[in-house]
Amino acid sequence: MRKLRLPFCKEFLFLSILLLFLAGCVSQKKITYLQQKSPEDSVLTYAAKMAAEYKVKTGDNLYISIKSLNDQANQLFNQENATNQMASDASIYLNSYTVSKEGNIDFPVIGKVFVRDLTIEEIKEKLQKVIDEYLKETIVIVKLVNYNITLLGEVQRPGQYKVYKDQITIFEGIAMAGDFTDFANRGQVALVRTGDNGSEIHYLNLNSSEILSSPYYYLKPNDMIYAAPLKVKQWGSATFPYGTVFTAISTVIILLTFIYTVKQ
């Protein structure tokens, strides 16, 4: 029976280590955002369609504050205490108005106000007209309290995040969670959005610069982003015991070298 030469064994083991290392690497192309189809183009323009203004639904919470020169009148229309500085999210939530299943909010002095299927700006205008019948020179402030987005999967800090802007892009949302990990499948990111007929799943390719013109480029309240892992993760450094494998291979090489030396 023909024996294997030691140099051949060394080459085979070295090649195995190299292939094992390469198997755990993620291609740069898979983790790069906004790739261009034509690298020669230095400037690309995309018409990103702004997201339609959010319409209030049953169960939403609205923070509403009336400001005027008359402090006593302010206390009549505002349900927070005068000493409450509204410094925390919890205090804002506790002093918010919940939209009932009938679509109303119970506002001090005025009573029930129908707000369902109205935008924040439309609610503000509606309240302003009513308040003007009681007070002059007032300012009505309306904010959506429950503007949250959720990021799950291959993100640095998965969880739910509060948004304090009227519009936020998907990249701004991802940045809030510290970006995706290297093993995230950026070419097929799932965006789960609640519509009138239930939840909808939209798959987005963040590797392509064409995402800038997508109707889902701007997020809406309660959107959920899920980044699935690449298949290479099963061999990736995050899960694969490279230290144990390398130690075992090194031990085999040392033993073969010793045996080969003794036989010489």
Secondary structure, 3 states (H helix, E strand, C coil): CCCCCHHHHHHHHHHHHHHHHHHCCCCHHHCCCCECCCCCCCCCCCCCCCCCCCECCCCCEEEEEEECCCHHHHHHHCCCCCCCCCCCHHHHHHCCEECCCCCEEEECCCEEEECCCCEHHHHHHHHHHHHCCCCCCCEEEEEECCCEEEEEECECCCEEEECCCCCCEHHHHHHHCCCECCCECCCCEEEEEEECCEEEEEEECCCEHHHHHCCCCECCCCCEEEECECHHHHHCCCCCCHHHHHHHHHHHHHHHHHHHHHHC
